[in-house]
Amino acid sequence: MLRPKIPTNPTPTGVTIPLPVEPTAVVQHTPATAPAPAPVPVSSRPVVQLTPGALVALVGGGTAVVLVVGTVLVSLLLAVAVTAASVAVCAVVLRSMLNGQHKR
Protein backbone atom coordinates (compact mmCIF):
# COMPACT_ATOMS: atom_id res chain seq x y z
CA MET A 1 0.00 0.00 0.00
CA LEU A 2 2.75 2.47 0.89
CA ARG A 3 5.31 1.16 -1.58
CA PRO A 4 6.34 3.63 -4.29
CA LYS A 5 5.51 2.71 -7.83
CA ILE A 6 8.52 2.90 -10.10
CA PRO A 7 7.56 3.82 -13.65
CA THR A 8 8.81 1.63 -16.41
CA ASN A 9 10.82 3.14 -19.23
CA PRO A 10 8.85 3.35 -22.46
CA THR A 11 10.10 1.24 -25.29
CA PRO A 12 11.79 3.25 -28.03
CA THR A 13 9.79 3.84 -31.15
CA GLY A 14 11.59 3.83 -34.44
CA VAL A 15 14.99 2.59 -35.47
CA THR A 16 17.89 3.01 -33.08
CA ILE A 17 21.47 3.14 -34.35
CA PRO A 18 24.18 2.02 -31.96
CA LEU A 19 27.04 4.51 -31.73
CA PRO A 20 30.58 3.17 -32.07
CA VAL A 21 32.66 3.29 -28.91
CA GLU A 22 36.13 4.74 -29.34
CA PRO A 23 38.82 3.83 -26.86
CA THR A 24 40.38 6.74 -25.02
CA ALA A 25 44.09 7.07 -24.58
CA VAL A 26 45.60 7.52 -21.14
CA VAL A 27 47.79 10.63 -20.98
CA GLN A 28 50.22 11.16 -18.11
CA HIS A 29 50.35 14.76 -16.92
CA THR A 30 53.46 16.04 -15.26
CA PRO A 31 52.81 18.52 -12.45
CA ALA A 32 53.68 22.06 -13.47
CA THR A 33 55.84 24.23 -11.31
CA ALA A 34 53.98 26.58 -9.01
CA PRO A 35 53.67 30.09 -10.45
CA ALA A 36 55.22 32.98 -8.60
CA PRO A 37 52.79 34.74 -6.24
CA ALA A 38 51.22 37.80 -7.80
CA PRO A 39 51.86 41.12 -6.07
CA VAL A 40 49.01 42.39 -3.91
CA PRO A 41 47.29 45.31 -5.68
CA VAL A 42 47.37 48.56 -3.77
CA SER A 43 43.96 50.16 -3.27
CA SER A 44 43.57 53.70 -4.53
CA ARG A 45 40.82 54.49 -1.99
CA PRO A 46 41.85 56.38 1.12
CA VAL A 47 41.72 54.46 4.39
CA VAL A 48 39.36 55.92 7.00
CA GLN A 49 40.84 55.99 10.47
CA LEU A 50 38.61 56.96 13.37
CA THR A 51 40.18 58.92 16.17
CA PRO A 52 38.61 58.79 19.64
CA GLY A 53 37.13 62.27 19.14
CA ALA A 54 35.59 61.30 15.80
CA LEU A 55 34.19 58.13 17.34
CA VAL A 56 32.55 60.11 20.16
CA ALA A 57 31.10 62.56 17.61
CA LEU A 58 29.78 59.67 15.52
CA VAL A 59 28.10 58.05 18.52
CA GLY A 60 26.67 61.40 19.64
CA GLY A 61 25.30 62.11 16.18
CA GLY A 62 23.71 58.68 15.95
CA THR A 63 22.12 59.13 19.38
CA ALA A 64 20.76 62.53 18.37
CA VAL A 65 19.24 61.09 15.19
CA VAL A 66 17.58 58.27 17.14
CA LEU A 67 16.17 60.72 19.70
CA VAL A 68 14.80 63.08 17.02
CA VAL A 69 13.18 60.26 15.04
CA GLY A 70 11.71 58.81 18.25
CA THR A 71 10.30 62.19 19.25
CA VAL A 72 8.68 62.69 15.86
CA LEU A 73 7.11 59.24 15.92
CA VAL A 74 5.79 59.65 19.46
CA SER A 75 4.32 63.06 18.62
CA LEU A 76 2.60 61.59 15.54
CA LEU A 77 1.15 58.80 17.67
CA LEU A 78 -0.04 61.33 20.24
CA ALA A 79 -1.68 63.42 17.51
CA VAL A 80 -3.54 60.37 16.22
CA ALA A 81 -4.68 59.48 19.74
CA VAL A 82 -5.93 63.03 20.45
CA THR A 83 -7.77 63.12 17.12
CA ALA A 84 -9.40 59.76 17.79
CA ALA A 85 -10.49 60.87 21.27
CA SER A 86 -12.00 64.11 19.95
CA VAL A 87 -13.87 62.27 17.19
CA ALA A 88 -15.22 59.84 19.79
CA VAL A 89 -16.40 62.71 22.01
CA CYS A 90 -18.08 64.39 19.03
CA ALA A 91 -19.82 61.11 18.15
CA VAL A 92 -21.15 60.72 21.71
CA VAL A 93 -22.43 64.32 21.78
CA LEU A 94 -24.13 63.99 18.37
CA ARG A 95 -25.69 60.69 19.40
CA SER A 96 -27.10 62.15 22.60
CA MET A 97 -28.46 65.18 20.68
CA LEU A 98 -30.14 62.99 18.08
CA ASN A 99 -31.62 60.68 20.72
CA GLY A 100 -32.94 63.73 22.61
CA GLN A 101 -34.79 64.94 19.50
CA HIS A 102 -36.45 61.57 18.95
CA LYS A 103 -37.79 61.44 22.53
CA ARG A 104 -39.58 64.80 22.29
Rosetta blueprint (number, residue, H / E / L):
1 M L
2 L L
3 R L
4 P L
5 K L
6 I L
7 P L
8 T L
9 N L
10 P L
11 T L
12 P L
13 T L
14 G L
15 V L
16 T L
17 I L
18 P L
19 L L
20 P L
21 V L
22 E L
23 P L
24 T L
25 A L
26 V L
27 V L
28 Q L
29 H L
30 T L
31 P L
32 A L
33 T L
34 A L
35 P L
36 A L
37 P L
38 A L
39 P L
40 V L
41 P L
42 V L
43 S L
44 S L
45 R L
46 P L
47 V L
48 V L
49 Q L
50 L L
51 T L
52 P H
53 G H
54 A H
55 L H
56 V H
57 A H
58 L H
59 V H
60 G H
61 G H
62 G H
63 T H
64 A H
65 V H
66 V H
67 L H
68 V H
69 V H
70 G H
71 T H
72 V H
73 L H
74 V H
75 S H
76 L H
77 L H
78 L H
79 A H
80 V H
81 A H
82 V H
83 T H
84 A H
85 A H
86 S H
87 V H
88 A H
89 V H
90 C H
91 A H
92 V H
93 V H
94 L H
95 R H
96 S H
97 M H
98 L H
99 N H
100 G H
101 Q H
102 H H
103 K H
104 R L
